[in-house]
Every structure is written in C-alpha cells, then in structure tokens.
Amino acid sequence: MGKLILLRHGESLYNKENLFTGWTDIDLSEKGKAEAREAGRVLLEHGLFPDICFTSWLKRAIHTAQLALKEMEWEHIDCVKSWKVNERHYGAWQSHNKKAILKEVGEERFLAVRRGYFERPPALKDEDPRLPEHDPKYARLDPALLPRSESLEDTRKRTLNFFVERIAPELAREKTVLLSAHGNSLRALVMSIERLTPAEIVNVEIPTGEPIVYVFDGTLHLVRKERPAEWRNP
C-alpha cells in the first residue's frame, strides 16, 4: 500500500512573531528546528521510511524535511521541490501582524479570509517588492502563474495539480512519500483526500511538526489515516 506522510514545517520565525508569512521565505525558529527533529524521531520509531521526499521552494519546508531525515539517518533519498506546494500567498497581508490586521478589517472579514475557502486577502500592487516576480527563484516561471494573493481555493488548484502529476504515481507504485509543506497547502490537499466541503475545511488545522499519514490501496482509495505521534507512550 502507498503511504503519504504530510508534515507541516516546524514553527517559523514569522509564526513566532504572529506575522502572516505566505510566500515570504522565512526560516525556522529554534523551536521549529526542534519540532522537525522530533518529527524525524516519530517517523523512525514507527518505521516510516520515505522512498521519496517532496517539498515547496520555501526554506522552512525544505529545512524541516532535511532535519527530519537527518534525525532518521535517511538523507539519501531524492527530494523534489516545487513551488506548487508553497504556502498560500497572503498578498498585502504578508509580513504584517495578525492582530493588527484583525483590528483593521474586523473579525468577520479576518476569519473569512484566513479560515474560509473562497476569500482572498488584498492583492499586492504592481510596484510592491514582495511580488514573486522580483524573486530570482521564480524568474523562469511564466509571470501569469505567479499569484499576488490567493484564496484556499486557489491554493488547492495548484497543490492538487502537483499531487496528481507527481505524488499520486508514487503512491500507486506503493511507495512511501514524505511531503514537507505548509499549513494551507496541506489543508488544501487534506480537503481533497478526505473529501471535505468548504464549510468543513474551516475547522481543520494542521499542527506544526506533527506527521500525518494517509494509507492508500493500489487504486488510490483511502484506506486509513494515522497520526503516529499519538501512539507514543506518555
């Protein structure tokens, strides 16, 4: 059976400061590094050795995968990186304090954007230096593909596209796949895997540094969901 291990990156420096991060390429905090190593220990304890690893293009996800695999002494496997599993783009809210944004726009608007499915934050404007097109790592991509703001619906489209193209074939070959990504790109994928509605996904939270495992049969039907960290002795 194929196994998909979802791993949200450990706490980032922006998480620690309660800032919207999105595509801002911020590294892990010391707590986040510890969470990543702990995730590796959990996977090792339960014999969950990935055959291949996928990450986003953002260093907090890349370093989480590296630290977890180093803890497992399992660093030899291929690691494929894609912008399609980047975090949701938070537009003009990126790098701003969440409490300040809440105060500015009100709770209804704040929750509709942050936890909802269809709503986008305000988009970045043409002259904004935070636009992905100003980042050299995205220089070879068609600018039309680069977001200025995203809803969870937008994020789901690109994440699911990558899942179908690259991850699903590995699962069909009964491989164990590690995907180290982000709260919203993983929420988007969980929504599809568990067939959740836009109303149901509002209440789904992906914890930092805690592996979640989905087991699939040969036809990619979901067999079960596992949370290995919950099996550990207290």
SVG drawing of the C-alpha trace seen along z (x, -y; Angstrom):
<svg xmlns="http://www.w3.org/2000/svg" viewBox="-20 -51 42 53">
<polyline fill="none" stroke="black" stroke-width="0.4" points="0.0,0.0 1.1,-3.6 1.7,-5.9 1.6,-9.7 3.3,-11.4 2.2,-15.0 4.5,-17.2 3.9,-20.9 7.1,-22.7 8.1,-23.5 7.5,-26.9 9.0,-29.7 10.4,-33.0 7.2,-34.7 5.0,-32.1 6.8,-33.0 6.1,-36.7 2.5,-36.1 3.0,-37.5 1.4,-36.4 4.1,-34.6 2.7,-33.3 5.5,-33.2 7.9,-35.2 10.9,-32.9 11.4,-32.8 13.4,-30.2 12.6,-28.0 12.8,-29.3 14.8,-27.2 11.5,-25.7 10.7,-24.9 14.0,-23.1 13.4,-21.0 9.9,-20.2 11.4,-19.0 13.9,-16.7 11.1,-15.4 9.1,-14.6 12.0,-12.5 12.2,-10.6 8.5,-9.8 8.9,-8.5 11.9,-6.5 10.2,-4.9 7.3,-3.7 9.4,-2.5 8.0,-5.1 11.0,-5.4 10.1,-7.5 11.1,-6.4 11.0,-9.9 10.5,-13.4 8.7,-16.4 8.9,-20.0 8.0,-23.5 10.5,-26.1 10.4,-27.8 13.3,-27.2 11.2,-26.5 9.7,-23.4 13.0,-22.4 14.9,-22.6 12.1,-20.7 12.5,-17.8 16.3,-17.9 16.2,-17.9 13.7,-15.1 15.5,-12.9 18.9,-13.6 17.3,-12.5 16.3,-9.3 19.7,-8.9 17.7,-8.6 19.2,-11.5 20.0,-9.5 16.5,-9.7 15.6,-12.0 13.9,-15.3 11.9,-17.0 11.0,-20.7 8.0,-22.5 6.5,-26.0 3.1,-24.4 3.1,-23.2 4.2,-26.6 2.1,-28.2 -0.9,-30.1 0.0,-33.6 -1.3,-36.1 -0.9,-39.1 -0.7,-42.5 -1.1,-40.9 2.3,-39.2 4.8,-40.3 2.0,-42.1 1.0,-41.2 -2.2,-39.1 -3.6,-41.0 -3.1,-44.3 -4.9,-43.0 -7.7,-41.7 -8.2,-45.1 -8.0,-46.8 -10.5,-44.7 -12.7,-43.2 -13.3,-39.7 -15.8,-38.7 -13.5,-39.7 -10.4,-38.4 -11.9,-34.9 -13.5,-34.7 -10.0,-35.2 -7.9,-33.3 -10.1,-30.3 -12.5,-30.4 -12.2,-28.8 -13.2,-31.4 -11.9,-34.8 -8.6,-36.3 -6.5,-38.9 -5.9,-42.2 -3.5,-41.6 0.0,-43.0 0.2,-46.0 2.5,-46.4 5.3,-48.3 5.4,-46.0 8.9,-44.5 7.2,-41.4 5.8,-40.3 7.1,-36.8 8.3,-38.0 11.0,-40.1 12.4,-36.9 15.1,-35.2 13.9,-31.7 10.7,-32.3 12.4,-34.0 11.9,-31.1 8.2,-30.7 5.6,-32.3 4.6,-35.5 1.0,-34.7 1.3,-31.7 2.6,-33.8 0.0,-34.9 -0.4,-38.3 -2.9,-36.9 -4.7,-33.6 -7.7,-32.0 -7.6,-28.5 -9.5,-27.5 -6.6,-28.9 -4.0,-27.1 -5.9,-23.9 -5.9,-24.0 -2.1,-24.2 -1.5,-21.8 -3.9,-19.2 -2.3,-19.6 1.1,-18.7 -0.4,-15.8 -1.9,-14.2 1.2,-14.8 4.0,-13.8 2.8,-12.3 -0.1,-10.0 2.1,-8.0 4.5,-7.2 1.6,-6.1 0.2,-3.9 3.6,-2.1 3.1,-1.5 5.8,-4.0 6.1,-5.9 6.1,-9.6 7.1,-12.4 5.6,-15.8 7.0,-18.7 4.9,-21.7 2.7,-24.4 -0.5,-24.8 -2.6,-25.9 -1.1,-23.9 -1.6,-20.8 -5.1,-21.8 -5.9,-22.1 -4.6,-18.6 -6.4,-17.2 -9.6,-18.7 -9.3,-16.6 -8.1,-13.4 -10.8,-13.5 -13.5,-14.9 -14.3,-17.8 -16.6,-20.6 -15.6,-24.3 -17.6,-24.6 -15.8,-21.6 -12.2,-22.7 -12.7,-25.9 -12.2,-23.9 -9.2,-21.9 -5.8,-22.9 -2.5,-21.2 -0.2,-21.2 3.5,-22.2 6.0,-19.3 3.5,-16.5 3.4,-13.8 0.0,-12.8 -0.1,-9.6 -2.6,-8.6 -2.6,-5.0 -3.9,-4.2 -4.6,-0.9 -3.4,-0.2 -6.2,-2.2 -5.5,-5.2 -8.6,-4.8 -8.0,-6.0 -7.7,-3.1 -7.0,-4.9 -5.5,-8.0 -2.9,-7.7 -1.2,-10.1 1.9,-8.3 2.7,-10.9 -0.5,-10.0 0.8,-6.4 3.7,-7.3 3.8,-6.4 3.1,-9.4"/>
</svg>
